[in-house]
């Protein structure tokens, strides 16, 4: 009880309420603006957490995370353009309702579904994460090294298009993490005789550059300044309780699908929303009407993609495994607050974790309340010309990079990584593996070197029967790396067999 009371005291801080309110409004706005999304929203508020306490900072990040996922549904419903990829499935029925003059009701369905999915996943997080963390207390440096090896395999799942490019990007991120002082000896390394790099690259300028600056550069280069369709005025109407009750099975199934998909590294909310939509199409009460403006389609998509938020935090907090690029950026925010996600988090910071759980639930309630009050006003922001929007992003990103340590060098570093991110996107190299490499690199190196000290430099001892957890994790890692190769080989053989059959005929 004392632990819960301490958590309640931490959450009772007025700045937590301020952070939840501001973060929710900002997240909805950024999520509603097509093409920006959760990663950019969290990246933009990241620097502002420096001057905040741990719990208000967590509240701000979680509020932005939850609300930005929901925000994408507003443009999906009003102008047939999902603000984020997570809301792509919402378009299928949401815009059809708008064309029937039911935009206010569609937004009401999306808001309620988002709230229910978020609360469901938060409850799962509260139940599952501490138990997973309790098991993780058996981890030493060798087990941690094996776990980080497993974590790095999520680079494979976020390397869309080219596995080789993704792996190279991940290795580059690991290299960036080695610049600066050696964690074991304190000696400066790889600074290329540049004194300013003696402390290495700070996380914030790098992340801001790779995501925010790169996004601005890409849009300017592509000259994508066409005006988006002007959304019609929309209010807010809650569905009747009887209508909600008729779709409770789809709501529960979609929440379970979203939470489960969120726990799996590298899948993401977009995958969850389409999986839930497909399940609703298969077994929903109104499955024959899906795609024609049926609220059950909105319920399935929005419940699932918001349930991912809590699910994705389970491996992120308990094991230090970022499930997707968004949680990789969130790990960055936690680390900057002196909170190291992973095996010791729940043992070392029990009150803080309870406060984080309460904050996540409050963030979903804030989303519900603010969506009801602010949706009519937020729709007006969607009419902002894109050049003005990009200017705002550029200014906020510059201020954020500078505020990391008060050095103009960090602004230049952000711009440099922005140009790098721009170039990598041109050649279709994924950015997320770089961030994953930078975030996991220091832990990877430290656990490896500590393990080698424990085994007198015998690397093979890592996989002996004395360390069954490490052995199991490394076998799973190998399996996850081999499976995509086997699947590719099978696919190529099937294709060759098909072509051979076609030639014979």
C-alpha positions in Angstrom: 0.0 0.0 0.0 2.9 2.4 0.8 4.2 1.8 -2.8 0.7 2.7 -4.3 0.4 5.7 -2.0 3.8 6.9 -3.2 2.8 6.5 -6.8 -0.4 8.4 -6.2 1.6 11.3 -4.6 3.9 11.4 -7.7 0.9 11.5 -10.1 -0.8 14.2 -7.9 1.9 16.7 -9.0 0.0 19.6 -10.9 2.7 19.5 -13.6 1.5 15.9 -14.4 -1.9 17.3 -15.2 -0.4 20.1 -17.3 1.8 17.6 -19.2 -1.2 15.3 -19.9 -3.3 18.2 -21.2 -0.6 19.8 -23.4 0.7 16.4 -24.6 -2.8 15.2 -25.5 -3.7 18.3 -27.5 -0.3 18.4 -29.2 -0.4 14.7 -30.1 -3.9 14.9 -31.6 -2.9 17.9 -33.7 0.3 16.4 -35.0 -1.3 13.0 -35.5 -4.1 14.6 -37.5 -1.7 16.4 -39.8 -1.0 13.9 -42.7 2.5 12.5 -42.9 3.8 13.6 -39.5 2.9 10.8 -37.1 3.8 9.6 -33.6 7.6 9.5 -34.1 7.8 13.1 -35.1 5.4 14.2 -32.4 7.5 12.5 -29.6 10.7 13.7 -31.2 9.4 17.3 -31.1 8.5 17.2 -27.4 11.6 15.3 -26.4 13.8 18.3 -25.6 11.1 19.8 -23.4 11.4 16.9 -21.0 14.9 18.1 -19.9 13.5 20.7 -17.5 10.8 18.4 -16.2 10.6 15.9 -13.4 10.6 12.2 -14.2 6.8 11.6 -13.8 5.7 14.8 -15.7 8.2 13.9 -18.4 6.7 10.4 -18.6 3.2 11.9 -18.6 4.0 14.1 -21.5 5.6 11.4 -23.6 2.7 8.9 -23.0 0.1 11.5 -23.7 1.7 12.4 -27.0 2.1 8.7 -27.9 -1.6 7.8 -27.2 -3.2 10.9 -28.7 -1.0 11.0 -31.8 -2.2 7.5 -32.7 -5.8 8.6 -32.3 -5.2 11.9 -34.1 -4.6 10.2 -37.4 -8.2 9.0 -37.5 -9.6 12.6 -37.7 -8.1 13.2 -41.2 -8.9 9.6 -42.2 -12.5 10.3 -41.4 -12.8 13.8 -42.7 -10.7 14.0 -45.8 -10.0 10.4 -46.7 -6.3 10.8 -45.8 -5.0 9.0 -42.7 -2.8 11.3 -40.6 -0.7 8.3 -39.6 -0.2 4.9 -41.1 -1.9 3.4 -38.1 -5.2 5.0 -39.2 -5.2 3.6 -42.8 -7.9 1.0 -42.0 -10.1 3.7 -40.5 -10.5 5.3 -43.9 -12.4 2.3 -45.2 -15.6 3.1 -43.2 -14.8 6.5 -41.7 -14.8 8.5 -44.8 -17.9 6.7 -46.1 -19.7 7.9 -43.0 -18.5 11.5 -43.7 -19.9 11.3 -47.2 -23.3 10.3 -45.7 -23.1 13.4 -43.4 -22.2 11.4 -40.3 -18.7 12.8 -39.7 -19.5 13.8 -36.1 -20.7 10.3 -35.3 -17.7 8.7 -37.0 -15.3 10.8 -34.9 -17.4 9.8 -31.8 -17.0 6.1 -32.6 -13.2 6.5 -33.2 -12.7 8.4 -29.9 -14.6 5.8 -27.9 -12.9 2.9 -29.6 -9.5 4.5 -29.0 -10.2 5.1 -25.4 -11.4 1.5 -24.8 -8.4 0.0 -26.7 -5.9 2.2 -24.7 -7.4 1.3 -21.3 -7.5 -2.4 -22.1 -3.8 -2.4 -23.1 -2.9 -0.4 -20.1 -4.5 -3.0 -17.8 -2.5 -5.7 -19.7 0.7 -3.7 -19.2 0.0 -3.4 -15.5 -0.5 -7.1 -15.1 2.1 -8.5 -17.5 5.1 -6.2 -17.3 5.9 -6.7 -13.6 5.7 -10.5 -13.9 8.0 -10.4 -17.0 10.3 -8.1 -15.1 10.4 -10.4 -12.0 11.7 -13.2 -14.3 14.2 -10.7 -15.7 15.8 -10.3 -12.3 17.6 -13.6 -13.0 19.6 -11.8 -15.7 23.2 -11.1 -15.3 25.6 -9.4 -17.8 25.8 -12.6 -20.0 22.0 -13.0 -20.1 21.6 -9.2 -20.8 24.0 -9.5 -23.7 22.0 -12.4 -25.2 18.8 -10.4 -24.6 20.3 -7.4 -26.5 21.3 -9.7 -29.3 17.6 -10.8 -29.5 16.6 -7.1 -29.3 18.8 -6.3 -32.2 16.8 -8.8 -34.4 13.9 -6.3 -34.4 16.1 -4.4 -36.9 15.1 -7.2 -39.3 11.4 -6.5 -38.8 11.7 -2.7 -39.3 14.0 -3.1 -42.4 11.2 -2.8 -44.9 12.3 -3.5 -48.5 15.9 -4.5 -47.9 17.3 -6.6 -45.1 20.9 -5.8 -46.0 20.3 -2.1 -45.9 18.5 -2.4 -42.6 21.4 -4.4 -41.1 24.0 -1.9 -42.4 21.9 0.9 -40.9 21.8 -0.9 -37.5 25.6 -1.5 -37.6 26.0 2.3 -38.4 23.9 3.0 -35.3 26.1 0.8 -33.2 29.2 2.6 -34.5 27.7 6.0 -33.6 27.1 4.7 -30.1 30.9 3.9 -29.6 32.0 7.5 -30.3 33.0 9.3 -27.1 34.3 8.0 -23.7 34.9 4.3 -23.2 32.4 3.0 -20.6 34.9 0.8 -18.9 38.1 2.9 -19.0 36.9 6.5 -19.6 39.3 6.9 -22.5 38.0 9.0 -25.4 37.8 7.1 -28.7 36.8 7.7 -32.3 36.5 11.4 -31.9 38.8 12.0 -34.9 40.8 14.6 -32.9 37.7 16.8 -32.7 37.4 18.0 -29.1 33.7 18.7 -29.4 33.0 15.0 -30.1 34.9 13.9 -26.9 31.6 13.2 -25.2 30.1 11.5 -28.2 26.8 12.3 -30.0 23.9 13.2 -27.8 20.7 11.3 -28.4 18.4 14.2 -28.9 20.2 16.0 -31.7 20.7 12.7 -33.6 17.0 11.6 -33.2 15.7 15.1 -34.1 17.9 15.2 -37.2 17.1 11.7 -38.5 13.4 12.2 -38.1 12.3 15.8 -37.9 14.9 17.6 -40.1 15.0 14.7 -42.6 11.2 14.9 -43.0 11.3 18.6 -43.7 14.2 18.1 -46.2 12.3 15.3 -48.0 9.1 17.4 -48.3 11.0 20.4 -49.6 12.9 18.3 -52.1 9.7 16.7 -53.4 7.9 20.0 -53.4 4.8 18.4 -51.9 3.0 21.7 -51.2 -0.3 20.8 -52.7 -3.1 21.9 -50.5 -4.9 19.0 -48.8 -8.6 18.8 -49.3 -10.3 21.2 -46.9 -12.1 19.2 -44.2 -15.7 19.9 -43.6 -16.8 21.3 -40.3 -17.2 18.4 -37.9 -18.5 18.3 -34.3 -18.7 15.4 -32.0 -21.4 12.9 -31.2 -21.1 9.8 -29.0 -22.8 6.7 -30.2 -25.8 5.4 -28.2 -25.0 2.8 -25.6 -27.1 0.2 -27.3 -25.1 0.6 -30.5 -21.9 0.2 -28.5 -23.2 -2.9 -26.8 -24.0 -4.5 -30.1 -20.4 -4.3 -31.1 -18.8 -5.4 -27.9 -17.4 -8.6 -29.3 -15.5 -6.8 -32.0 -14.3 -4.3 -29.5 -12.9 -7.0 -27.2 -11.3 -9.0 -30.0 -9.7 -5.9 -31.5 -8.3 -4.8 -28.1 -6.8 -8.3 -27.6 -5.4 -8.3 -31.2 -3.8 -4.8 -30.8 -2.3 -5.6 -27.4 -0.8 -8.9 -28.6 0.6 -7.3 -31.8 2.0 -4.5 -29.7 4.0 -6.9 -27.5 5.6 -8.5 -30.6 8.6 -6.5 -31.6 8.5 -4.8 -35.0 4.9 -5.2 -35.9 3.2 -1.9 -35.1 -0.2 -0.4 -34.9 -0.9 -0.4 -38.7 -0.5 -4.2 -38.7 -2.8 -4.5 -35.7 -5.5 -2.3 -37.2 -5.7 -4.3 -40.5 -5.6 -7.6 -38.6 -8.5 -6.5 -36.4 -10.4 -5.2 -39.4 -9.9 -8.5 -41.2 -11.2 -10.3 -38.1 -14.3 -8.0 -38.0 -14.8 -8.7 -41.7 -14.7 -12.4 -40.9 -16.7 -12.6 -37.7 -18.2 -9.2 -36.9 -21.9 -8.8 -36.3 -22.2 -6.3 -39.2 -19.5 -7.9 -41.4 -21.5 -7.6 -44.6 -21.7 -3.8 -44.2 -18.0 -3.2 -43.6 -16.5 -0.9 -46.2 -19.8 1.0 -46.7 -19.7 3.3 -43.7 -20.3 0.7 -40.9 -19.1 1.9 -37.4 -17.9 -1.6 -36.6 -15.0 -1.1 -39.1 -14.0 2.1 -37.2 -14.3 0.2 -33.9 -12.1 -2.6 -35.1 -9.3 -0.4 -36.5 -9.2 2.2 -33.8 -9.5 -0.1 -30.9 -6.6 -2.2 -32.2 -4.2 0.5 -33.1 -4.6 2.3 -29.7 -4.4 -1.0 -27.9 -0.9 -1.3 -29.4 0.3 1.6 -27.2 0.2 -0.3 -23.9 1.2 -3.6 -25.5 4.3 -2.1 -27.1 5.4 -0.8 -23.7 5.5 -4.3 -22.2 8.8 -5.4 -23.8 10.1 -1.8 -23.8 9.9 -1.4 -20.1 10.3 -4.9 -18.8 13.1 -6.1 -21.2 14.4 -2.9 -22.8 13.4 -4.2 -26.2 11.9 -1.4 -28.4 9.0 -2.9 -30.3 9.0 -0.3 -33.0 10.6 3.0 -34.0 8.1 4.9 -31.8 9.1 3.0 -28.6 12.8 3.3 -29.6 12.4 7.1 -29.4 10.4 6.7 -26.1 13.3 4.7 -24.7 15.6 7.6 -25.6 13.3 9.9 -23.5 13.4 7.5 -20.6 17.2 7.1 -20.7 17.6 10.9 -20.8 15.5 11.0 -17.5 17.9 8.6 -15.9 15.5 5.7 -16.3 17.1 2.6 -17.9 14.4 0.3 -19.3 15.2 -3.3 -18.9 15.6 -6.1 -16.4 16.2 -3.9 -13.3 13.7 -1.2 -13.9 10.8 -2.6 -11.8 13.1 -3.6 -8.9 14.9 -0.3 -8.8 12.0 2.0 -9.4 8.7 0.4 -8.3 7.0 3.6 -7.3 8.0 5.3 -10.5 6.6 2.4 -12.6 3.3 2.4 -10.7 3.1 6.1 -11.4 3.8 5.5 -15.1 0.9 2.9 -15.2 -1.5 5.4 -13.6 -0.3 8.1 -16.0 -1.0 5.8 -19.0 -4.6 5.3 -17.8 -5.0 9.0 -17.1 -3.6 9.8 -20.6 -6.4 7.7 -22.1 -9.0 9.6 -20.1 -7.4 12.9 -21.1 -7.7 11.7 -24.7 -11.4 11.0 -24.3 -12.2 14.4 -22.6 -10.0 16.6 -24.9 -11.2 14.8 -28.1 -14.8 15.6 -27.1 -14.0 19.3 -26.4 -11.3 20.1 -29.0 -12.2 18.1 -32.2 -14.2 21.0 -33.8 -11.2 23.3 -33.3 -8.5 20.8 -34.3 -10.2 20.3 -37.7 -9.5 24.0 -38.5 -5.7 23.4 -38.0 -5.8 20.9 -40.8 -6.3 23.8 -43.2 -2.8 25.3 -42.4 -0.7 25.6 -45.6 2.0 22.9 -45.6 4.9 25.4 -46.0 3.8 27.1 -42.8 3.5 23.7 -41.1 7.0 22.7 -42.1 8.4 26.0 -40.9 6.9 25.4 -37.5 8.4 21.9 -37.4 11.8 23.3 -38.4 11.8 26.0 -35.8 10.7 23.6 -33.0 13.3 21.1 -34.1 16.1 23.7 -34.0 15.1 24.8 -30.6 14.9 21.2 -29.4 18.3 20.3 -30.7 19.9 23.4 -29.1 18.2 22.8 -25.8 19.8 19.4 -25.5 23.0 20.9 -24.1 22.9 24.6 -25.0 25.4 24.2 -27.8 25.1 25.4 -31.4 27.2 22.3 -32.3 24.1 20.2 -31.5 22.1 22.2 -34.0 24.7 21.5 -36.6 24.8 17.8 -35.7 21.0 17.7 -36.0 21.2 19.3 -39.5 24.0 16.9 -40.4 22.0 13.9 -39.4 19.0 15.4 -41.1 20.9 15.5 -44.4 22.0 12.0 -43.7 18.5 10.8 -43.0 17.3 12.6 -46.2 20.0 10.9 -48.3 19.2 7.5 -46.7 15.5 7.9 -47.5 16.3 8.7 -51.1 18.1 5.3 -51.4 15.4 3.5 -49.4 17.6 2.8 -46.3 15.4 2.5 -43.2 16.1 5.1 -40.4 14.7 3.1 -37.5 17.6 0.6 -37.3 20.0 3.5 -36.8 18.1 4.7 -33.7 17.8 1.1 -32.4 21.6 0.7 -32.8 22.3 3.9 -31.0 19.9 3.2 -28.1 21.0 -0.4 -27.6 24.7 0.0 -28.5 26.0 1.1 -25.0 24.1 -1.7 -23.2 25.3 -4.2 -25.8 28.9 -3.2 -25.4 28.9 -3.0 -21.6 27.2 -6.4 -21.1 29.5 -8.0 -23.6 32.7 -6.7 -21.9 31.4 -7.5 -18.4 30.6 -11.0 -19.5 34.0 -11.5 -20.9 35.6 -10.3 -17.6 33.4 -12.9 -15.7 34.5 -15.7 -18.1 38.2 -14.7 -18.3 37.7 -13.8 -22.0 36.1 -17.1 -22.9 33.2 -16.1 -25.3 32.1 -19.7 -25.7 31.3 -19.8 -22.0 28.4 -17.5 -22.7 26.5 -20.4 -24.3 27.3 -23.1 -21.8 24.8 -25.0 -19.6 25.8 -22.7 -16.7 23.8 -19.9 -18.5 20.6 -21.6 -19.8 18.7 -18.4 -20.2 21.4 -16.9 -22.4 21.6 -20.1 -24.4 17.9 -20.1 -25.0 17.9 -16.4 -26.0 20.7 -16.9 -28.5 19.0 -19.9 -30.0 15.8 -17.8 -30.5 17.9 -15.0 -32.0 19.4 -17.4 -34.5 16.0 -18.8 -35.3 14.6 -15.3 -35.9 17.5 -14.5 -38.3 17.3 -17.8 -40.2 13.5 -17.9 -40.7 13.3 -14.9 -43.1 16.1 -16.4 -45.2 14.3 -19.8 -45.3 11.0 -18.1 -46.2 12.8 -16.1 -49.0 14.3 -19.3 -50.4 11.0 -21.1 -50.3 9.3 -18.2 -52.1 12.0 -18.1 -54.8 11.7 -21.9 -55.3 7.9 -21.6 -55.7 8.4 -18.8 -58.1 10.9 -20.8 -60.1 8.6 -23.8 -60.1 5.7 -21.6 -61.3 7.7 -20.1 -64.1 8.9 -23.6 -65.1 5.3 -24.8 -65.2 4.3 -21.9 -67.4 7.1 -22.5 -69.9 6.2 -26.2 -70.2 2.6 -25.3 -71.0 
